């Protein structure tokens, strides 16, 4: 297996490349449009065929040209829901990703489970995403995190999509205990804190699923 992490210092965005080198197939998770030339070169260098582009969420309405740039990678794009007929599984080579519906950060957020790693995009960001500084669906976010992500084994690694002032990788155990919004909180206290976040009209008007 081949695993690479790409971090954009300016925005904090994090993308991931997973590849089965023996089979010559790869998947990209949350690739940035600006990184497409670099990503294409990485795939060519390893002689990899891109099987899927898996997006945990998107803010394309706020990033002109982003959707078109990502589409230029030429692979099926998974966003908002798993492809019909796949049973929630995205195969690549001898590996696979499991697709989890985890709405909250945006209405159509997905997370992807690979072995002992969950790629959860902006799910844990709450107020830290520059494009979505407050959750689109706070109640659903609480349920997705506490009812899905936190039920995974404690040693499961969590890979986020935003790492400007936080670590890109943590564990379920760490986040259960010390997440500033979810650790030790109740649903009511979490929702009360979200209500106190400042309004963001420009983002809300352009919000995407």
C-alpha positions in Angstrom: 0.0 0.0 0.0 1.0 3.6 -0.6 -0.4 6.4 1.6 0.3 10.1 1.1 -1.0 13.2 2.9 -1.0 16.7 1.3 -1.5 19.7 3.5 -2.1 23.3 2.3 -0.5 25.6 4.8 -2.6 28.6 3.7 -6.1 27.1 4.1 -5.3 24.2 6.4 -7.0 21.8 3.9 -5.8 18.2 3.9 -6.0 15.7 1.1 -5.1 12.0 1.0 -3.9 9.5 -1.6 -4.3 5.8 -1.0 -3.1 3.3 -3.5 -2.7 -0.5 -4.0 0.6 -0.5 -5.7 0.4 -4.2 -6.7 -2.9 -3.6 -8.4 -2.0 -0.2 -9.7 -5.2 1.5 -8.5 -5.7 4.5 -6.2 -8.3 6.7 -4.6 -8.0 10.4 -3.7 -9.9 11.8 -0.7 -10.7 15.5 -0.7 -8.3 16.6 -3.5 -8.0 20.3 -4.0 -8.4 21.8 -7.4 -5.2 23.7 -7.0 -3.3 20.4 -6.4 -4.6 18.6 -9.5 -1.3 18.9 -11.5 0.7 17.6 -8.6 -1.7 14.8 -7.9 -1.7 13.8 -11.6 2.1 13.7 -11.5 2.1 11.5 -8.4 -0.3 9.1 -10.0 1.8 9.0 -13.2 5.0 8.5 -11.2 3.6 5.4 -9.5 1.8 4.2 -12.7 -1.5 4.3 -10.9 -5.0 4.4 -12.3 -7.3 6.6 -10.3 -10.4 4.6 -9.3 -12.3 7.1 -7.3 -12.4 10.7 -6.1 -14.0 10.6 -2.7 -15.1 13.9 -1.3 -16.2 14.1 2.3 -18.0 17.4 1.5 -17.7 20.4 -0.8 -17.9 24.2 -0.7 -17.8 24.6 -4.5 -20.3 27.6 -4.4 -17.6 29.5 -2.5 -14.7 28.3 -4.6 -15.3 29.1 -8.3 -13.8 26.5 -10.6 -13.1 23.9 -7.9 -15.7 21.4 -9.1 -14.4 21.6 -12.7 -10.8 21.2 -11.5 -11.6 18.1 -9.5 -13.6 16.6 -12.3 -10.5 17.0 -14.6 -8.9 14.1 -12.6 -11.2 11.9 -14.8 -12.4 9.4 -12.1 -15.9 8.9 -10.7 -16.6 11.4 -8.0 -18.3 10.3 -4.8 -20.0 13.2 -3.0 -23.1 13.6 -0.8 -24.1 9.9 -1.1 -22.6 6.5 -2.1 -22.9 5.5 -5.7 -26.0 3.4 -6.5 -25.5 -0.3 -6.4 -22.1 -0.3 -4.6 -23.4 -1.3 -1.2 -21.6 1.5 0.4 -18.2 0.1 -0.6 -15.7 1.7 -3.0 -13.1 -0.9 -4.2 -9.7 -0.1 -5.4 -7.3 -2.9 -6.2 -7.5 -5.4 -3.4 -8.6 -2.7 -0.9 -11.8 -0.8 -0.3 -13.3 2.2 1.4 -16.6 2.0 3.3 -18.8 5.0 2.8 -20.5 6.4 5.9 -23.2 9.1 5.8 -22.2 11.6 8.5 -24.2 14.8 8.0 -23.8 17.9 10.1 -20.8 20.0 8.9 -22.8 20.2 5.7 -26.0 18.4 5.0 -24.4 15.8 2.7 -21.2 15.0 4.5 -19.6 11.6 4.1 -16.8 9.8 5.9 -14.7 7.0 4.6 -13.4 4.0 6.6 -10.3 2.3 5.4 -8.8 -0.4 7.7 -8.4 1.3 11.1 -8.6 4.8 9.7 -11.6 7.1 9.2 -11.4 10.1 6.9 -14.0 12.5 8.3 -13.4 15.8 6.5 -14.7 18.7 8.4 -16.9 16.7 10.8 -14.8 17.6 13.9 -14.0 21.2 12.8 -17.3 22.7 14.2 -16.2 26.4 14.0 -12.7 25.9 12.4 -13.5 25.5 8.7 -12.9 28.7 6.7 -15.7 27.9 4.3 -18.3 26.7 6.9 -17.5 28.4 10.3 -20.7 27.0 11.8 -22.4 23.6 11.3 -25.1 23.4 8.7 -27.1 20.9 10.8 -25.9 21.0 14.4 -28.3 18.3 15.6 -27.2 15.9 12.9 -23.5 16.8 13.6 -23.9 15.8 17.2 -25.5 12.5 16.2 -22.9 11.8 13.5 -20.0 12.4 15.9 -21.3 10.8 19.1 -23.5 8.1 17.5 -21.2 7.0 14.7 -17.6 8.2 14.9 -17.2 7.8 18.7 -18.6 4.3 18.6 -15.6 3.1 16.6 -12.8 1.3 18.5 -10.8 3.7 20.6 -7.6 3.1 18.6 -9.3 4.0 15.3 -7.3 6.9 13.6 -9.2 9.9 12.6 -8.0 11.9 9.6 -9.5 15.4 9.3 -10.0 17.7 6.3 -8.9 20.9 8.0 -5.7 21.2 10.1 -4.9 24.9 10.4 -4.7 25.0 14.2 -5.1 21.4 14.9 -3.5 18.0 14.3 -4.4 16.3 11.0 -4.5 12.9 12.7 -5.9 11.9 16.1 -7.7 8.9 17.6 -11.3 8.1 18.6 -10.1 7.9 22.2 -8.5 11.3 22.1 -11.5 13.0 20.6 -13.9 11.3 23.0 -12.0 12.7 25.9 -10.6 16.0 24.8 -12.4 17.4 21.8 -13.2 21.0 22.7 -16.8 20.7 21.5 -17.7 17.0 22.0 -15.4 15.8 24.8 -17.4 15.4 28.0 -20.3 17.6 26.6 -24.0 16.8 26.5 -26.1 17.3 23.5 -27.9 20.3 25.0 -24.6 22.1 26.0 -23.2 21.4 22.5 -26.3 22.9 20.8 -26.3 25.9 23.1 -22.7 26.6 22.2 -23.4 26.4 18.5 -26.3 28.8 18.9 -23.8 31.4 20.3 -21.5 31.3 17.3 -21.7 34.5 15.3 -23.9 34.5 12.2 -22.2 34.1 8.8 -24.6 35.4 6.2 -22.3 35.2 3.2 -21.5 31.6 3.9 -25.1 30.7 4.8 -26.4 32.2 1.5 -24.0 30.2 -0.6 -24.1 27.0 1.5 -23.9 23.8 -0.5 -25.2 20.4 0.6 
